[in-house]
């Protein structure tokens, strides 16, 4: 096992953990790990594995933002509520380590819907939809990271 392979493996594993604990840029670390292994090889296998991993991450990142956002729109959550959730999510990221982004997003959606609808019972369905969207976003990103890592493992086996 080469040093590049060991460093790549560490980056890929830390990237997968970073997806579940959003302190680290998970998908970026997974791609960086694959690149650490692929670039020094400078052969067709390395470049193919890197290209496929990057394509998976790009596609997964697009889906991660489009699918949950569309589900929120379909459930009747207005754009300004989503923006309020995103803004409070950014604040939460810096205030509460590890889970602040998600807590802030959900709290922002709830507060915006509570202000808009003036009733907890009416605001809660939108908040539940936001929780589902956050969950789907994590699942999509995790599957994306695992697929990219799987492509790298296949490259290791073929090498």
Phi and psi in degrees as a GROMACS rama.xvg file:
@    title "Ramachandran Plot"
@    xaxis  label "Phi"
@    yaxis  label "Psi"
@TYPE xy
-84.516  165.338  UNK-2
-62.9108  -39.5687  UNK-3
-60.5101  -41.7391  UNK-4
-65.4228  -40.7708  UNK-5
-64.8392  -46.6639  UNK-6
-63.4223  -41.4825  UNK-7
-60.6456  -44.199  UNK-8
-61.4826  -42.173  UNK-9
-62.8574  -44.5691  UNK-10
-62.8837  -40.8516  UNK-11
-64.8705  -45.6691  UNK-12
-64.2904  -45.4453  UNK-13
-62.7429  -36.2089  UNK-14
-63.3404  -42.6438  UNK-15
-63.9601  -42.9729  UNK-16
-64.1417  -37.3778  UNK-17
-64.7814  -23.5518  UNK-18
-71.1111  -41.5099  UNK-19
-77.0704  -33.3188  UNK-20
-117.388  94.0109  UNK-21
-71.6546  51.5483  UNK-22
-93.42  -30.7036  UNK-23
-109.662  151.993  UNK-24
-76.5382  87.165  UNK-25
-53.2838  -57.0275  UNK-26
-65.5112  -34.3223  UNK-27
-65.0109  -39.9233  UNK-28
-68.0452  -36.2415  UNK-29
-63.0088  -47.1544  UNK-30
-64.1336  -39.6176  UNK-31
-62.0627  -40.1396  UNK-32
-62.4374  -44.7874  UNK-33
-62.825  -40.2777  UNK-34
-66.1904  -38.1237  UNK-35
-60.4004  -34.3186  UNK-36
-80.4005  -41.0098  UNK-37
-79.0998  -43.2256  UNK-38
-62.8509  -47.0396  UNK-39
-63.7719  -26.1564  UNK-40
-63.5976  -42.2294  UNK-41
52.3424  44.5073  UNK-42
-132.093  175.135  UNK-43
-61.4736  -40.8134  UNK-44
-62.271  -48.3412  UNK-45
-59.9545  -46.8811  UNK-46
-67.7827  -34.8309  UNK-47
-66.9206  -46.1253  UNK-48
-60.6574  -45.164  UNK-49
-62.7832  -44.6634  UNK-50
-62.0022  -43.5389  UNK-51
-66.5768  -42.1967  UNK-52
-62.2422  -42.9582  UNK-53
-65.1253  -41.6132  UNK-54
-62.0997  -41.9046  UNK-55
-62.7304  -44.0977  UNK-56
-66.5543  -40.8938  UNK-57
-63.9856  -48.1586  UNK-58
-62.4282  -44.2819  UNK-59
-63.7509  -36.861  UNK-60
-66.5443  -39.2361  UNK-61
-64.4274  -48.5754  UNK-62
-62.0734  -38.1718  UNK-63
-59.0759  -33.4037  UNK-64
-92.7218  -31.3622  UNK-65
-77.8361  -47.6923  UNK-66
-64.407  -54.1036  UNK-67
-62.8727  -37.0198  UNK-68
-63.1699  -39.7966  UNK-69
-66.9769  -39.3499  UNK-70
-64.7039  -37.1174  UNK-71
-64.9655  -43.2882  UNK-72
-60.8523  -44.1066  UNK-73
-63.9655  -29.8638  UNK-74
-82.067  -0.0988379  UNK-75
92.034  12.678  UNK-76
-79.0288  120.416  UNK-77
-70.6086  159.122  UNK-78
-59.2808  -40.1807  UNK-79
-64.4626  -29.655  UNK-80
-68.8653  -42.3598  UNK-81
-64.0958  -40.0888  UNK-82
-63.8714  -42.2407  UNK-83
-62.4563  -41.3717  UNK-84
-62.8195  -43.3223  UNK-85
-64.4057  -41.6689  UNK-86
-63.9648  -45.9797  UNK-87
-70.2286  -27.0827  UNK-88
-64.0385  -41.08  UNK-89
-64.4363  -43.2778  UNK-90
-62.2974  -45.2165  UNK-91
-60.4796  -34.9035  UNK-92
-57.4226  -37.6229  UNK-93
-88.5884  -22.2409  UNK-94
-88.9053  -42.8109  UNK-95
-114.972  113.221  UNK-96
-60.4215  146.239  UNK-97
73.0668  -59.3857  UNK-98
-105.849  2.19675  UNK-99
-59.7711  -35.6119  UNK-100
-60.1217  -46.6318  UNK-101
-72.6224  -42.7966  UNK-102
-61.8726  -45.3095  UNK-103
-63.0536  -41.5875  UNK-104
-62.1324  -49.0702  UNK-105
-65.3949  -42.6308  UNK-106
-63.2909  -40.624  UNK-107
-62.7606  -41.713  UNK-108
-63.7115  -45.846  UNK-109
-60.7598  -48.4305  UNK-110
-63.9138  -40.2401  UNK-111
-66.371  -41.2126  UNK-112
-70.4457  -35.9193  UNK-113
-64.5434  -40.536  UNK-114
-67.5816  -38.2143  UNK-115
-72.817  -42.0438  UNK-116
-101.269  -14.6475  UNK-117
61.0034  25.0652  UNK-118
-154.906  134.392  UNK-119
-61.1927  -43.5427  UNK-120
-62.4282  -32.6409  UNK-121
-83.1332  -29.4553  UNK-122
-78.3665  -27.3197  UNK-123
-63.8645  -40.8533  UNK-124
-58.3761  -39.0815  UNK-125
-66.2218  -39.2101  UNK-126
-65.4258  -42.0747  UNK-127
-62.1068  -39.0385  UNK-128
-62.8923  -37.1576  UNK-129
-67.3331  -39.3988  UNK-130
-61.6226  -42.4478  UNK-131
-63.6835  -40.4305  UNK-132
-63.7973  -41.4515  UNK-133
-62.9756  -43.4106  UNK-134
-61.1761  -45.6489  UNK-135
-63.4772  -37.6833  UNK-136
-61.3426  -43.7817  UNK-137
-65.0234  -44.2406  UNK-138
-61.971  -44.1697  UNK-139
-63.4817  -44.2352  UNK-140
-65.7682  -39.7179  UNK-141
-64.292  -45.5854  UNK-142
-61.7895  -38.9227  UNK-143
-61.6622  -47.7808  UNK-144
-62.5558  -40.4647  UNK-145
-67.8159  -37.8295  UNK-146
-64.2257  -44.7071  UNK-147
-63.394  -40.9892  UNK-148
-64.7622  -37.5902  UNK-149
-63.1816  -39.4746  UNK-150
-61.9308  -41.3551  UNK-151
-63.4342  -42.8054  UNK-152
-62.0783  -41.0912  UNK-153
-61.4737  -40.9813  UNK-154
-61.1411  -39.0307  UNK-155
-63.1673  -40.9904  UNK-156
-67.5176  -39.1529  UNK-157
-75.0494  -21.0834  UNK-158
